[in-house]
Amino acid sequence: MRFTRFEDFDTIFLMSDGLTNFAFSNNYQYLEKGFILPIHNFLSAQKTQTRACRALANTLDNSQARKLNSDDKTLLWAQF
């Protein structure tokens, strides 16, 4: 277990290992900005939880996403 203190942040993403192929670069050293930033921007702009959840489900639970990783894909996004 690791504890890391962060300062000056306004958003947190927590993800299960099922999102590893999507969220990290090929060498697993960096976050994949082509995944994180579009999701953050979309969720920040949404006024309704229903639309945001439906869009995430359509993105993460489709046949192409299941081919990349058939594991469950859990994502928590919190903005402060």
N, C-alpha and C positions, 0 to 999 in steps of 0.2 A: 504494500500500500504506500502511496506517495501523497504527501500534502504539499501544496504549492500555494504561496500567498501571491495574490495579484492585486495590483493597484491601478487606478484609473481605467476601469473597464465599464462597459455598458451592456455587454451581451455575453452570455455563456451558452456554449453548445456542449452537450454530453451525448455520446453515441455508443451504441453497442458495437461489438466487433463485426457485426454484419455489414456495417457501413465503411469498413476499412478500405475496401477497394475503391470506393467513391471519394472518401474524405482525405486520403493521403496520397502524396506523390509516390511514384514507383519504388523509390528507395525508403519510403516510410519516414523520411526525415522532416518533411514539411507538410503542412496542410495544403490540399488542392484548392486553390482559390476559385477555380472554375466550378467547384461544387459548393463550397461554403458561402461565398459572397452572393451568388444568385439566390440561394435559399434565404439568406439573411435579408437581402433587399426585398424579396417577395413577401416574406413574413412581416417585415416592418411596415409594409404598405397595406396589409390586409386589415380590413375593419371587422370581418367576421371570422370566428374560429372555424366554422363549418367549411368555408371556402378554402382556408389555409390547410386544414386537415385533408380535405379531398384532393387538393393539389399535391400534397406530400405523398399521399397514398398512391396516386396515379404515377408519380415519379419513382417511388421506391418499391412499389409492389406491382411491377409489370413483367412481362416475359423476358425482356432484355435485362432488366435489373436482376431477376432471378437467375439468369445465365451467368452473370458476373459473380453472384454470391447467393446461394439458396438459403443461407442462414437468416434468422429474423433480423429485422432492421429497426432499431429503436433510436429515436432522436428526441432529445429534449432541447428546446430553444427557450431561453429566458432573457428578456431585455429589461434593463433597469432604468 
